[in-house]
Amino acid sequence: MTRLCQTGFRLVATIALLTCAFGANGQEVRQHGPGQRVELDNASVLVVRLVLGPHEKTGMHDVSPRLVIWLTEAHLRDTKPDGSVRQYDRAPGAVEWVPAQRHAGENLSDQPVEFLAVLPKGTALSAPAHEDGGHQ
């Protein structure tokens, strides 16, 4: 990743964090699902705070393209539909782009994992859905 891209991601992450920390102009914060809370929802982005409990597993699911900002240390296992498995670690403050994908996750830590997912709206970043409802 180029330095300019890294700087851009950090700027977006900082703006998202500041918006979440100071409120979205008084916008109501609402629950999105178990372990999820919408922090900001406007015409440009949806920012969702996600928490995985210690050793919590998620079932196989689709995710749209997103910027992820790790708020805590993370030690995770990622399983793809073809059965391939990858383990990875993230440090608090790490920022990464996650493409559209189908996967199952598992928190391998004894501590909760918390991160922000920043989902862009109205851009060409959305992957077309397959007939079976999955992403490319």
C-alpha positions in Angstrom: 0.0 0.0 0.0 1.4 3.4 -0.9 2.1 6.0 1.7 -0.6 8.2 0.2 -3.2 5.4 0.6 -2.1 4.7 4.2 -2.4 8.4 5.0 -5.9 8.5 3.4 -7.1 5.5 5.3 -5.7 7.0 8.6 -7.5 10.3 7.8 -10.8 8.4 7.2 -10.3 6.4 10.3 -9.6 9.4 12.4 -12.7 11.2 11.1 -14.8 8.1 11.8 -13.4 7.8 15.3 -13.9 11.5 16.1 -17.4 11.3 14.8 -18.1 8.3 17.0 -16.5 9.8 20.0 -18.3 13.1 19.8 -21.6 11.9 18.4 -23.0 12.3 14.9 -24.6 15.7 15.4 -26.9 14.3 18.1 -27.9 11.4 16.0 -29.3 8.5 17.9 -27.0 5.5 18.3 -28.9 2.3 17.8 -28.3 -1.4 17.9 -27.7 -3.2 14.6 -27.6 -6.8 15.9 -26.0 -8.9 18.7 -22.6 -7.5 19.4 -23.2 -4.6 16.9 -24.1 -1.0 17.3 -24.5 1.7 14.7 -22.4 4.6 15.5 -23.0 6.7 12.4 -25.4 6.3 9.5 -25.5 9.1 6.9 -25.6 9.5 3.1 -21.8 8.7 2.8 -21.0 5.9 5.3 -22.4 3.5 7.8 -20.1 3.0 10.8 -20.8 -0.1 12.9 -19.1 -1.0 16.2 -18.6 -4.8 16.5 -17.7 -6.8 19.5 -16.7 -10.5 19.5 -16.7 -12.0 23.0 -13.8 -14.2 24.2 -13.7 -17.3 21.9 -16.9 -16.2 20.1 -17.5 -17.7 16.7 -19.5 -16.3 13.8 -21.3 -18.5 11.3 -20.5 -18.3 7.6 -21.7 -14.9 6.3 -21.1 -12.3 3.6 -19.4 -9.0 4.3 -19.5 -6.0 2.0 -16.3 -4.0 1.3 -15.3 -1.9 4.3 -12.6 -0.1 6.2 -11.9 -1.8 9.5 -10.4 0.1 12.5 -9.2 -2.2 15.3 -9.9 -0.8 18.7 -8.5 -3.7 20.7 -5.8 -6.4 20.2 -7.2 -9.2 18.1 -6.1 -12.8 17.6 -8.6 -14.3 15.0 -9.2 -17.3 12.8 -10.9 -16.7 9.4 -12.4 -19.6 7.5 -13.5 -19.4 3.9 -16.2 -21.4 2.2 -13.6 -23.7 0.5 -12.4 -24.7 4.0 -9.1 -22.7 3.9 -8.2 -21.2 7.3 -6.0 -18.3 8.2 -5.1 -16.9 11.6 -4.0 -13.3 12.1 -3.3 -10.7 14.7 -4.2 -7.0 14.8 -3.0 -4.3 17.1 -5.2 -1.5 18.5 -5.2 1.4 16.0 -4.5 -0.8 13.0 -6.5 0.2 9.9 -7.2 -2.0 6.9 -9.4 -2.3 3.8 -11.4 -5.6 3.8 -12.9 -6.6 0.4 -16.3 -8.2 -0.1 -16.1 -11.8 1.0 -17.8 -14.8 2.5 -16.2 -16.1 5.7 -16.7 -17.4 9.3 -14.7 -15.9 12.1 -13.5 -16.9 15.6 -12.0 -14.8 18.4 -9.1 -16.9 19.6 -8.4 -14.6 22.6 -9.6 -14.8 26.2 -10.6 -11.1 25.8 -13.3 -9.4 23.7 -12.3 -8.0 20.3 -13.7 -4.7 19.3 -13.5 -2.9 15.9 -15.3 -0.3 13.8 -16.5 -1.2 10.3 -16.8 1.8 8.0 -19.0 0.9 5.1 -19.1 3.3 2.2 -22.4 4.1 0.6 -23.2 5.1 -3.0 -19.8 4.2 -4.5 -18.6 1.8 -7.1 -17.0 -0.3 -4.3 -20.0 -2.7 -3.9 -19.4 -6.1 -5.4 -22.2 -7.5 -7.5 -24.1 -10.4 -5.8 -24.2 -13.8 -7.4 -27.4 -15.6 -8.0 -26.9 -17.5 -4.7 -26.7 -14.2 -2.8 -22.9 -14.4 -2.3 -20.2 -11.9 -3.4 -17.5 -12.4 -6.0 
